[in-house]
Amino acid sequence: MSTVNAIEIHDLVQSFGGFTAVNHVSFDVPRGEIFGLLGPNGAGKTTTIRILCGILLPTSGRASVLGYDVARQPEEIKKRIGYMSQKFSLYGDLTPTENLDFYASIYAVPRAGRARRVAELIEMAGLGEHRRVLTRELSGAWRQRLALACAIVHRPPMLFLDEATAGVDPVSRREFWDLIYTMAGEGTSVLATTHYMDEAEYCNRIGMMHAGELIALASPDELRAQLPGTLIQIDCDRPTAAYQALESMSGILELAVHGARLHVSLADGRDAEAVRDGLVEAGLTVRGLGVIQPSLEDIFLYMVQQRQSAPTHGLGE
């Protein structure tokens, strides 16, 4: 069994009839690392995680979790992992304490230490004031914390989070990730799938998936370093008209609309004022223009475009 990597995936393929959900994916996750699989819905993230949890048998390729082969030893994997998805598997007519006690029995937590473990998790999740409230009466954020506590009641060395923060407000998501950081600091390995680009900032490394393929694999800072040129953000009165005007300007590498603003990648940052002048000449009002740090969404969009234009030359691989 590997003493270095919690997860090892080599040339993994998962097909359903004529549809390939996971297309020759390879990556490793060192023990104690928080690894993020980032991408839109339908990218292949959940299929990958189901294979790693021993639920799906891969079409081809190899994968192991904690040294156990997903095809030959799925039951050994299931004993040693925690799993949490956006659909919390909680019983609404039980209290948090009763839910935790139930899951502790399912995971065969020794009876002698069960009450102590439940109390530890109630404290960890900050559920002390809610421990006797029916779970169905808790807010989404509190149910999320309880679901995490239930997933780790048996102290698994590997935790899978499959879109576990979907539908939760940004503040609660941040607090949730603080709990994950604490667990990783204590040695738990974590693989999290998400379509929230900002959540990838919490990960040691990121695998970006698109259409079943892994199009990037690096740390957030390493990914940012791969975006060419200088990125500027433009705030103007008519973003759509500005986009059309910018398409005909020279020196522009990439264009993307972000809400009411435009993100523009310039081959030469000194051309920023020329861009402003060009927009003004086109009759547009520029309220703000400045250099910004590229977000992971900027990087993802760039890499998708690169992959579509040159399928065999994705960045970060």
C-alpha positions in Angstrom: 0.0 0.0 0.0 1.3 3.5 -0.8 2.6 5.4 2.2 2.8 8.7 0.2 -0.4 9.1 -1.8 -4.0 8.8 -0.5 -5.3 8.6 -4.0 -3.6 7.3 -7.2 -5.4 7.5 -10.6 -3.8 6.3 -13.9 -5.5 6.7 -17.3 -9.0 6.4 -15.8 -12.0 6.0 -18.2 -15.7 5.7 -17.4 -18.1 5.2 -20.3 -21.9 4.8 -20.3 -22.8 3.3 -23.7 -21.5 5.7 -26.3 -20.9 8.6 -23.7 -17.5 9.0 -22.0 -17.9 10.7 -18.7 -14.3 10.4 -17.6 -11.7 10.5 -20.4 -8.2 9.1 -19.6 -7.8 11.0 -16.3 -4.6 10.7 -14.2 -3.6 12.3 -10.9 -2.3 11.6 -7.4 -3.4 13.1 -4.1 -0.7 13.0 -1.4 -1.8 12.1 2.1 -2.9 15.0 4.2 -3.6 17.2 1.1 -6.8 19.1 0.2 -7.3 18.4 -3.5 -10.0 20.1 -5.5 -11.7 18.8 -8.6 -13.0 22.0 -10.2 -15.4 22.3 -13.2 -19.0 22.9 -14.3 -21.8 20.4 -13.9 -21.3 17.5 -16.3 -17.6 17.8 -16.3 -17.1 14.3 -14.9 -16.3 15.2 -11.2 -19.0 13.2 -9.5 -18.4 10.2 -11.7 -14.7 10.3 -10.7 -15.6 10.5 -7.0 -18.0 7.6 -7.3 -15.3 5.4 -8.8 -13.0 6.4 -6.0 -15.6 5.6 -3.4 -16.0 2.1 -4.8 -19.5 2.7 -6.1 -18.7 2.5 -9.8 -16.4 0.0 -11.6 -14.2 1.9 -14.1 -14.4 1.0 -17.7 -10.6 1.0 -17.9 -7.5 2.4 -16.1 -6.5 2.0 -12.5 -7.3 3.8 -9.3 -6.5 3.2 -5.6 -7.6 4.9 -2.4 -5.4 4.5 0.7 -3.6 1.8 -1.2 -6.7 -0.2 -2.0 -7.7 -0.9 -5.6 -11.1 0.5 -6.4 -12.0 -2.5 -8.7 -10.7 -5.3 -6.5 -11.1 -3.9 -2.9 -14.1 -1.5 -2.9 -15.4 -2.7 0.5 -12.0 -2.0 2.1 -12.2 1.5 0.8 -15.7 2.1 2.0 -14.7 1.2 5.6 -12.0 3.9 5.6 -13.6 6.9 3.9 -16.1 9.6 4.8 -18.5 10.8 2.1 -20.6 13.9 2.0 -22.7 15.3 -0.9 -25.0 18.3 -1.4 -27.9 16.0 -0.6 -27.4 15.5 3.1 -28.2 12.0 4.3 -29.7 13.1 7.6 -32.9 12.0 9.4 -35.1 15.1 10.0 -37.1 13.6 12.8 -33.9 12.9 14.9 -31.8 15.5 16.8 -28.2 16.1 15.8 -27.1 14.0 18.7 -29.4 11.2 17.7 -28.2 11.4 14.0 -24.6 11.2 15.2 -25.3 8.3 17.5 -27.0 6.5 14.7 -24.2 6.9 12.2 -21.7 6.0 14.9 -23.5 2.6 15.2 -23.6 2.2 11.4 -19.8 2.8 11.2 -19.2 0.4 14.2 -17.7 3.1 16.5 -17.0 1.2 19.7 -19.9 1.6 22.1 -17.6 2.4 25.0 -16.3 5.6 23.3 -19.4 6.5 21.3 -20.9 9.1 23.6 -17.5 10.8 23.9 -17.1 10.9 20.1 -20.6 12.3 19.5 -19.9 15.0 22.1 -16.6 15.9 20.4 -18.3 16.3 17.0 -21.2 18.4 18.5 -18.5 20.7 19.8 -16.5 20.7 16.6 -19.5 21.6 14.5 -20.7 24.3 16.9 -24.0 22.5 17.4 -24.1 22.6 21.2 -27.1 25.0 21.3 -28.9 22.9 18.7 -28.1 19.4 19.8 -31.7 18.7 21.0 -33.4 20.5 18.1 -35.0 18.3 15.4 -32.7 18.2 12.4 -35.5 19.2 10.0 -35.8 22.5 11.9 -32.1 23.4 11.4 -31.0 25.9 8.8 -29.1 24.6 5.7 -25.8 25.7 7.1 -26.3 23.8 10.4 -27.5 20.7 8.6 -24.3 21.0 6.5 -22.1 21.0 9.6 -24.1 18.1 11.0 -23.7 16.1 7.7 -19.9 16.7 7.9 -19.8 15.5 11.5 -21.8 12.3 10.5 -19.3 11.7 7.6 -16.3 11.7 9.9 -17.8 10.1 13.0 -15.6 7.0 12.5 -12.4 9.1 12.0 -11.8 8.2 8.4 -8.3 9.0 7.0 -9.9 10.0 3.6 -12.8 12.4 3.2 -14.7 12.9 -0.1 -16.8 16.1 -0.4 -19.0 16.0 -3.6 -20.5 19.5 -4.2 -21.0 19.6 -0.4 -21.4 23.4 -0.2 -23.9 23.8 -3.0 -26.8 26.1 -2.0 -25.1 27.4 1.2 -24.4 31.1 1.6 -20.8 32.4 1.2 -20.2 33.0 4.9 -21.3 29.5 5.9 -19.2 28.1 3.1 -16.1 29.8 4.5 -16.9 28.5 8.0 -17.3 25.0 6.6 -13.9 25.2 4.9 -12.4 26.3 8.2 -13.5 23.0 9.6 -12.0 21.1 6.7 -8.7 23.0 7.2 -8.7 21.8 10.8 -9.2 18.2 9.8 -6.5 18.4 7.1 -4.1 19.8 9.7 -4.8 16.7 11.8 -3.8 14.4 8.9 -7.1 13.8 7.0 -6.8 13.7 3.2 -9.6 15.5 1.4 -10.9 15.4 -2.2 -13.6 18.0 -2.8 -15.5 18.5 -6.0 -17.0 21.9 -6.6 -18.2 24.3 -9.4 -17.6 27.3 -7.1 -14.3 28.7 -8.5 -13.6 30.6 -5.3 -13.6 27.4 -3.2 -10.6 26.1 -5.1 -8.5 28.7 -3.3 -8.9 26.5 -0.2 -7.2 23.6 -1.9 -3.5 22.7 -2.0 -3.8 21.6 -5.6 -6.6 21.7 -8.2 -7.6 19.5 -11.0 -9.7 21.4 -13.5 -12.1 19.2 -15.5 -14.0 19.9 -18.6 -16.0 17.5 -20.7 -14.6 14.5 -18.9 -11.0 15.6 -19.3 -8.4 16.9 -16.9 -7.3 20.1 -18.5 -5.1 21.5 -15.7 -3.4 20.1 -12.6 -1.5 22.5 -10.3 -1.7 24.8 -7.2 -3.8 28.0 -7.5 -0.7 30.1 -7.7 0.9 27.9 -10.3 -2.2 28.1 -12.4 -2.3 31.9 -12.2 1.3 32.0 -13.4 0.3 30.2 -16.6 -2.2 32.9 -17.7 -0.3 34.9 -20.4 -0.3 38.7 -20.7 -1.8 41.3 -18.3 -5.4 41.0 -17.1 -7.5 44.2 -16.8 -11.0 44.7 -15.6 -13.2 47.3 -17.4 -16.4 48.8 -15.9 -18.4 50.6 -18.6 -22.0 51.6 -19.4 -22.6 49.0 -22.1 -20.7 45.8 -21.6 -22.0 44.0 -24.7 -21.2 46.9 -27.0 -17.8 47.1 -25.3 -17.2 43.4 -25.9 -18.0 43.8 -29.6 -15.7 46.9 -29.9 -12.8 45.0 -28.2 -13.0 42.1 -30.5 -11.6 44.2 -33.3 -8.7 45.7 -31.3 -5.2 44.4 -31.6 -3.1 43.1 -28.7 -6.0 41.3 -27.0 -5.5 37.7 -26.0 -8.8 36.9 -24.3 -12.2 38.5 -23.6 -14.8 37.5 -21.0 -17.9 39.0 -19.5 -18.0 38.9 -15.7 -21.4 40.2 -14.6 -21.5 43.9 -15.6 -17.7 44.0 -16.1 -15.3 42.8 -18.7 -12.0 40.9 -18.1 -9.5 41.5 -20.9 -6.1 39.8 -21.2 -3.6 42.0 -23.0 -0.4 40.9 -24.7 1.2 44.0 -23.4 -0.1 45.7 -20.3 1.0 49.1 -21.6 -1.9 48.9 -24.1 -4.4 49.4 -21.3 -4.8 53.2 -22.1 -5.1 52.4 -25.8 -8.0 50.1 -24.9 -9.7 52.9 -22.9 -9.2 55.3 -25.7 -10.7 52.9 -28.2 -13.8 52.3 -26.1 -14.3 56.1 -25.7 -14.0 56.6 -29.4 -16.7 53.9 -29.9 -19.0 56.1 -27.8 -18.8 54.1 -24.6 -18.4 55.5 -21.1 -15.6 53.9 -19.2 -16.2 54.2 -15.4 -13.2 52.2 -14.4 -10.2 50.3 -15.9 -7.3 48.7 -14.0 -5.0 45.7 -13.7 -6.4 42.8 -11.6 -5.2 39.5 -10.3 -6.6 36.7 -12.5 -9.3 34.6 -10.8 -9.5 30.9 -11.2 -12.6 31.5 -13.4 -10.4 33.5 -15.7 -7.9 30.7 -15.8 -10.5 28.0 -16.3 -12.1 29.9 -19.3 -8.7 30.4 -20.8 -7.8 26.8 -20.5 -11.0 25.6 -21.9 -10.5 27.8 -25.0 -7.0 26.5 -25.3 -8.1 22.9 -25.2 -10.8 23.5 -27.8 -8.4 25.2 -30.2 -5.5 22.7 -29.5 -7.0 19.5 -27.9 -3.6 17.9 -27.2 -2.0 20.8 -25.5 -3.8 21.7 -22.3 -2.0 23.9 -19.8 -1.0 22.6 -16.4 -0.6 19.0 -17.4 
